[in-house]
Amino acid sequence: MECVRKQGYAADMSEKINDVDEWMKTIRDPAERTKEPIRRIDYGSAVAEYQTAPLQDGRWAVRMTCNSEFVTGMSIPWRAFKTREEAVDFFRAEAAAFFAREKNLKKGRAVARRKIMELLEPNSLFGYQEPEPEQAED
């Protein structure tokens, strides 16, 4: 019985490796070649940034990171979506969820958390306003 479990585990692992290989081939590597500059939203110690990239098959990819005063953070690698708008909406939803989980913060961090959550919301008649891309360093 133990051998069967090991074989099942090995089969599961090889499938996951193939999935990673497929992700690298169809999403990560193409996105790295066509990525747009990073866009960053920050307020005090709260930082959320993302990068989008058009893919060969017409979809869009996005990757993101969020940090709160270099103490807590998260990163999500490239993920594909049908449209760029869906990719940016994914970033906004995940960033808002990250900062919403940050509870019981001291005064400065609490202000930064509240402000960045406001920045992630639609803030005009026209909806969410994307930050300008960061300039590439020479």
C-alpha positions as CSV (number, residue, x, y, z in Angstrom):
1,M,0.0,0.0,0.0
2,E,2.8,2.4,0.7
3,C,4.3,1.9,-2.7
4,V,1.0,3.0,-4.3
5,R,1.0,6.2,-2.3
6,K,4.6,7.0,-3.4
7,Q,3.7,6.3,-7.0
8,G,0.6,8.5,-6.7
9,Y,2.7,11.2,-5.1
10,A,5.3,11.0,-7.9
11,A,2.7,11.1,-10.6
12,D,1.1,14.2,-8.9
13,M,4.6,15.9,-8.7
14,S,5.4,15.2,-12.4
15,E,2.1,16.7,-13.4
16,K,2.8,19.8,-11.4
17,I,6.2,20.1,-13.0
18,N,4.6,19.9,-16.4
19,D,2.1,22.5,-15.4
20,V,5.0,24.8,-14.3
21,D,6.8,24.1,-17.6
22,E,3.7,25.0,-19.5
23,W,3.2,28.2,-17.4
24,M,6.8,29.2,-18.1
25,K,6.5,28.5,-21.8
26,T,3.1,30.2,-22.4
27,I,2.9,32.9,-19.7
28,R,6.1,33.7,-17.8
29,D,8.7,33.8,-20.6
30,P,6.5,35.6,-23.2
31,A,5.5,38.1,-20.5
32,E,9.1,38.8,-19.6
33,R,9.8,39.7,-23.2
34,T,6.8,42.1,-23.7
35,K,6.4,43.5,-20.2
36,E,5.4,47.1,-19.6
37,P,7.1,49.2,-17.0
38,I,6.2,48.7,-13.4
39,R,3.3,50.8,-12.0
40,R,3.4,51.6,-8.4
41,I,1.0,52.9,-5.8
42,D,2.4,53.9,-2.4
43,Y,1.5,55.9,0.6
44,G,3.9,56.0,3.5
45,S,4.9,52.4,4.4
46,A,2.2,50.8,2.2
47,V,3.3,49.8,-1.4
48,A,1.6,47.9,-4.1
49,E,3.1,47.5,-7.6
50,Y,2.2,45.6,-10.7
51,Q,3.4,44.9,-14.2
52,T,1.4,43.9,-17.2
53,A,2.4,42.3,-20.5
54,P,0.6,41.4,-23.7
55,L,0.8,37.7,-24.6
56,Q,1.2,36.2,-28.1
57,D,-2.3,34.6,-27.9
58,G,-4.1,38.0,-27.3
59,R,-4.4,37.6,-23.5
60,W,-2.7,39.8,-20.9
61,A,-0.5,38.8,-18.0
62,V,0.0,40.6,-14.7
63,R,2.4,40.1,-11.8
64,M,2.3,42.0,-8.5
65,T,3.8,42.6,-5.1
66,C,2.5,44.3,-2.0
67,N,4.4,45.4,1.1
68,S,3.6,47.0,4.4
69,E,6.6,48.7,5.9
70,F,8.9,45.8,4.8
71,V,7.4,43.7,7.6
72,T,4.6,41.8,5.7
73,G,4.3,41.3,2.0
74,M,3.2,39.1,-0.8
75,S,4.0,38.5,-4.5
76,I,2.0,36.9,-7.2
77,P,3.8,35.7,-10.3
78,W,2.6,36.2,-13.8
79,R,-1.0,35.2,-14.4
80,A,-3.0,35.4,-17.6
81,F,-6.3,37.1,-18.3
82,K,-8.5,37.7,-21.3
83,T,-8.0,41.5,-21.2
84,R,-5.6,44.0,-19.7
85,E,-8.6,45.5,-17.8
86,E,-9.2,42.1,-16.2
87,A,-5.5,41.8,-15.3
88,V,-5.5,45.2,-13.6
89,D,-8.8,44.5,-11.8
90,F,-7.1,41.3,-10.4
91,F,-4.2,43.4,-9.1
92,R,-6.6,45.9,-7.5
93,A,-8.7,43.1,-5.8
94,E,-5.6,41.2,-4.6
95,A,-3.9,44.3,-3.3
96,A,-7.0,45.5,-1.5
97,A,-7.4,42.1,0.1
98,F,-3.8,42.1,1.2
99,F,-4.2,45.5,2.9
100,A,-7.6,44.6,4.3
101,R,-6.0,41.7,6.2
102,E,-3.6,44.1,8.0
103,K,-5.3,44.7,11.3
104,N,-4.3,46.3,14.6
105,L,-1.7,48.6,13.1
106,K,0.1,51.5,14.8
107,K,-1.0,55.0,13.9
108,G,1.3,55.6,10.9
109,R,0.8,52.2,9.3
110,A,-3.0,52.4,9.9
111,V,-3.1,55.7,8.0
112,A,-0.9,54.3,5.2
113,R,-3.2,51.2,4.9
114,R,-6.4,53.3,4.8
115,K,-4.9,55.7,2.2
116,I,-3.6,53.0,-0.1
117,M,-7.0,51.2,0.0
118,E,-8.6,54.4,-1.1
119,L,-6.1,54.7,-4.0
120,L,-7.0,51.2,-5.1
121,E,-10.7,52.1,-5.4
122,P,-12.3,53.8,-8.4
123,N,-11.7,57.5,-7.6
124,S,-13.6,59.4,-10.3
125,L,-16.5,59.3,-12.7
126,F,-14.2,57.4,-15.0
127,G,-13.2,54.7,-12.5
128,Y,-9.7,53.6,-11.3
129,Q,-6.9,55.8,-12.6
130,E,-3.7,53.8,-13.2
131,P,-0.5,55.3,-11.9
132,E,2.1,56.4,-14.5
133,P,4.7,53.7,-15.4
134,E,8.0,54.1,-13.6
135,Q,10.9,55.3,-15.7
136,A,13.5,52.8,-16.6
137,E,16.9,53.4,-15.0
138,D,19.8,53.9,-17.4
